[in-house]
Structures are given as structure tokens and as C-alpha cells.
Amino acid sequence: MLVKSGVRANLSIPLHKELSVGTLRALIRNAGLTVDEVLDLI
């Protein structure tokens, strides 16, 4: 689970072996995060 203080986002993550770049970027944007913030979390 990824958490950003003060932000709550309900995301639907597709169960695929691979996600397209556009889908991944949209999920990150909908979560209120930047790509760099996600990379810091993983």
C-alpha cells in the first residue's frame, strides 16, 4: 500500500502482467503523486 500524508485516493489497478505507460502515469496522477514520489516509495 502506498500512502501520502493527507491524501486519500481510491484507485482501480488493472491485474495485468504489464501496464502501459499511459495507464501507469494516469494512476499516479489520480493518486495525487508524482513519478518521483512513487519511485521513492518502492
N, CA, C and O atoms as CSV, one atom per row, in Angstrom:
chain,resi,resn,atom,element,x,y,z
A,1,MET,N,N,0.843,-1.172,0.000
A,1,MET,CA,C,0.000,0.000,0.000
A,1,MET,C,C,0.887,1.233,0.000
A,1,MET,O,O,1.826,1.326,0.790
A,2,LEU,N,N,0.590,2.183,-0.887
A,2,LEU,CA,C,1.311,3.438,-0.939
A,2,LEU,C,C,0.475,4.509,-0.264
A,2,LEU,O,O,-0.727,4.605,-0.511
A,3,VAL,N,N,1.096,5.316,0.587
A,3,VAL,CA,C,0.375,6.322,1.338
A,3,VAL,C,C,1.095,7.657,1.230
A,3,VAL,O,O,2.316,7.730,1.365
A,4,LYS,N,N,0.321,8.718,0.984
A,4,LYS,CA,C,0.856,10.074,1.015
A,4,LYS,C,C,0.074,10.813,2.086
A,4,LYS,O,O,-1.156,10.841,2.055
A,5,SER,N,N,0.769,11.399,3.011
A,5,SER,CA,C,0.139,12.074,4.132
A,5,SER,C,C,-0.889,13.097,3.656
A,5,SER,O,O,-0.582,13.956,2.830
A,6,GLY,N,N,-2.106,12.999,4.180
A,6,GLY,CA,C,-3.150,13.953,3.863
A,6,GLY,C,C,-3.880,13.712,2.558
A,6,GLY,O,O,-4.772,14.484,2.206
A,7,VAL,N,N,-3.528,12.661,1.828
A,7,VAL,CA,C,-4.169,12.386,0.541
A,7,VAL,C,C,-4.797,11.005,0.582
A,7,VAL,O,O,-4.156,10.025,0.962
A,8,ARG,N,N,-6.066,10.942,0.184
A,8,ARG,CA,C,-6.740,9.654,0.107
A,8,ARG,C,C,-7.226,9.468,-1.325
A,8,ARG,O,O,-7.930,10.323,-1.862
A,9,ALA,N,N,-6.855,8.367,-1.936
A,9,ALA,CA,C,-7.268,8.101,-3.316
A,9,ALA,C,C,-7.684,6.641,-3.426
A,9,ALA,O,O,-6.981,5.749,-2.951
A,10,ASN,N,N,-8.823,6.405,-4.049
A,10,ASN,CA,C,-9.263,5.047,-4.351
A,10,ASN,C,C,-8.950,4.788,-5.813
A,10,ASN,O,O,-9.508,5.433,-6.701
A,11,LEU,N,N,-8.068,3.855,-6.055
A,11,LEU,CA,C,-7.631,3.569,-7.417
A,11,LEU,C,C,-7.985,2.148,-7.804
A,11,LEU,O,O,-7.920,1.237,-6.979
A,12,SER,N,N,-8.354,1.961,-9.045
A,12,SER,CA,C,-8.566,0.622,-9.591
A,12,SER,C,C,-7.336,0.268,-10.417
A,12,SER,O,O,-7.076,0.869,-11.460
A,13,ILE,N,N,-6.587,-0.712,-9.937
A,13,ILE,CA,C,-5.362,-1.127,-10.615
A,13,ILE,C,C,-5.675,-2.372,-11.433
A,13,ILE,O,O,-6.102,-3.382,-10.874
A,14,PRO,N,N,-5.470,-2.318,-12.758
A,14,PRO,CA,C,-5.724,-3.496,-13.596
A,14,PRO,C,C,-4.788,-4.648,-13.221
A,14,PRO,O,O,-3.618,-4.426,-12.910
A,15,LEU,N,N,-5.301,-5.865,-13.252
A,15,LEU,CA,C,-4.486,-7.038,-12.943
A,15,LEU,C,C,-3.890,-7.599,-14.232
A,15,LEU,O,O,-4.339,-8.618,-14.756
A,16,HIS,N,N,-2.877,-6.913,-14.720
A,16,HIS,CA,C,-2.159,-7.339,-15.915
A,16,HIS,C,C,-0.699,-7.545,-15.547
A,16,HIS,O,O,-0.211,-6.969,-14.575
A,17,LYS,N,N,-0.006,-8.362,-16.320
A,17,LYS,CA,C,1.425,-8.538,-16.086
A,17,LYS,C,C,2.176,-7.249,-16.351
A,17,LYS,O,O,3.174,-6.956,-15.693
A,18,GLU,N,N,1.693,-6.475,-17.321
A,18,GLU,CA,C,2.323,-5.200,-17.649
A,18,GLU,C,C,1.245,-4.136,-17.810
A,18,GLU,O,O,0.145,-4.419,-18.284
A,19,LEU,N,N,1.570,-2.915,-17.413
A,19,LEU,CA,C,0.684,-1.776,-17.609
A,19,LEU,C,C,1.305,-0.867,-18.655
A,19,LEU,O,O,2.527,-0.728,-18.715
A,20,SER,N,N,0.474,-0.251,-19.474
A,20,SER,CA,C,1.021,0.704,-20.433
A,20,SER,C,C,1.505,1.933,-19.660
A,20,SER,O,O,1.042,2.209,-18.554
A,21,VAL,N,N,2.426,2.647,-20.253
A,21,VAL,CA,C,2.987,3.831,-19.610
A,21,VAL,C,C,1.882,4.839,-19.311
A,21,VAL,O,O,1.862,5.439,-18.237
A,22,GLY,N,N,0.968,5.026,-20.252
A,22,GLY,CA,C,-0.112,5.985,-20.051
A,22,GLY,C,C,-1.018,5.609,-18.892
A,22,GLY,O,O,-1.440,6.474,-18.124
A,23,THR,N,N,-1.323,4.312,-18.761
A,23,THR,CA,C,-2.163,3.844,-17.652
A,23,THR,C,C,-1.463,4.065,-16.324
A,23,THR,O,O,-2.075,4.532,-15.363
A,24,LEU,N,N,-0.192,3.733,-16.267
A,24,LEU,CA,C,0.572,3.912,-15.029
A,24,LEU,C,C,0.657,5.385,-14.647
A,24,LEU,O,O,0.470,5.735,-13.482
A,25,ARG,N,N,0.934,6.244,-15.611
A,25,ARG,CA,C,1.016,7.681,-15.319
A,25,ARG,C,C,-0.339,8.231,-14.852
A,25,ARG,O,O,-0.387,9.075,-13.957
A,26,ALA,N,N,-1.428,7.762,-15.448
A,26,ALA,CA,C,-2.760,8.201,-15.038
A,26,ALA,C,C,-3.052,7.768,-13.602
A,26,ALA,O,O,-3.617,8.540,-12.828
A,27,LEU,N,N,-2.674,6.549,-13.243
A,27,LEU,CA,C,-2.887,6.071,-11.874
A,27,LEU,C,C,-2.085,6.907,-10.883
A,27,LEU,O,O,-2.583,7.267,-9.816
A,28,ILE,N,N,-0.849,7.211,-11.241
A,28,ILE,CA,C,-0.001,8.032,-10.368
A,28,ILE,C,C,-0.613,9.419,-10.208
A,28,ILE,O,O,-0.677,9.941,-9.095
A,29,ARG,N,N,-1.060,10.020,-11.304
A,29,ARG,CA,C,-1.664,11.346,-11.272
A,29,ARG,C,C,-2.947,11.330,-10.436
A,29,ARG,O,O,-3.182,12.241,-9.643
A,30,ASN,N,N,-3.773,10.302,-10.609
A,30,ASN,CA,C,-5.028,10.196,-9.843
A,30,ASN,C,C,-4.779,10.011,-8.357
A,30,ASN,O,O,-5.618,10.371,-7.533
A,31,ALA,N,N,-3.629,9.451,-8.014
A,31,ALA,CA,C,-3.271,9.266,-6.609
A,31,ALA,C,C,-2.736,10.555,-5.993
A,31,ALA,O,O,-2.512,10.626,-4.784
A,32,GLY,N,N,-2.532,11.573,-6.827
A,32,GLY,CA,C,-2.011,12.838,-6.317
A,32,GLY,C,C,-0.524,12.793,-6.057
A,32,GLY,O,O,-0.007,13.580,-5.264
A,33,LEU,N,N,0.172,11.879,-6.716
A,33,LEU,CA,C,1.611,11.720,-6.541
A,33,LEU,C,C,2.338,12.102,-7.812
A,33,LEU,O,O,1.737,12.215,-8.880
A,34,THR,N,N,3.644,12.301,-7.684
A,34,THR,CA,C,4.495,12.461,-8.849
A,34,THR,C,C,5.215,11.142,-9.093
A,34,THR,O,O,5.259,10.277,-8.218
A,35,VAL,N,N,5.775,10.996,-10.281
A,35,VAL,CA,C,6.537,9.783,-10.592
A,35,VAL,C,C,7.686,9.627,-9.604
A,35,VAL,O,O,7.948,8.520,-9.135
A,36,ASP,N,N,8.371,10.716,-9.282
A,36,ASP,CA,C,9.485,10.645,-8.335
A,36,ASP,C,C,9.024,10.193,-6.949
A,36,ASP,O,O,9.728,9.432,-6.285
A,37,GLU,N,N,7.860,10.648,-6.507
A,37,GLU,CA,C,7.344,10.222,-5.193
A,37,GLU,C,C,7.062,8.724,-5.189
A,37,GLU,O,O,7.348,8.044,-4.204
A,38,VAL,N,N,6.504,8.206,-6.281
A,38,VAL,CA,C,6.231,6.767,-6.365
A,38,VAL,C,C,7.537,5.989,-6.344
A,38,VAL,O,O,7.650,4.972,-5.659
A,39,LEU,N,N,8.512,6.460,-7.087
A,39,LEU,CA,C,9.804,5.754,-7.120
A,39,LEU,C,C,10.466,5.754,-5.748
A,39,LEU,O,O,11.132,4.784,-5.386
A,40,ASP,N,N,10.296,6.820,-4.984
A,40,ASP,CA,C,10.841,6.870,-3.623
A,40,ASP,C,C,10.144,5.865,-2.701
A,40,ASP,O,O,10.743,5.373,-1.744
A,41,LEU,N,N,8.882,5.566,-2.994
A,41,LEU,CA,C,8.105,4.652,-2.148
A,41,LEU,C,C,8.374,3.182,-2.429
A,41,LEU,O,O,8.138,2.334,-1.568
A,42,ILE,N,N,8.868,2.870,-3.629
A,42,ILE,CA,C,9.082,1.460,-3.950
A,42,ILE,C,C,10.530,1.060,-3.800
A,42,ILE,O,O,10.878,-0.097,-4.034
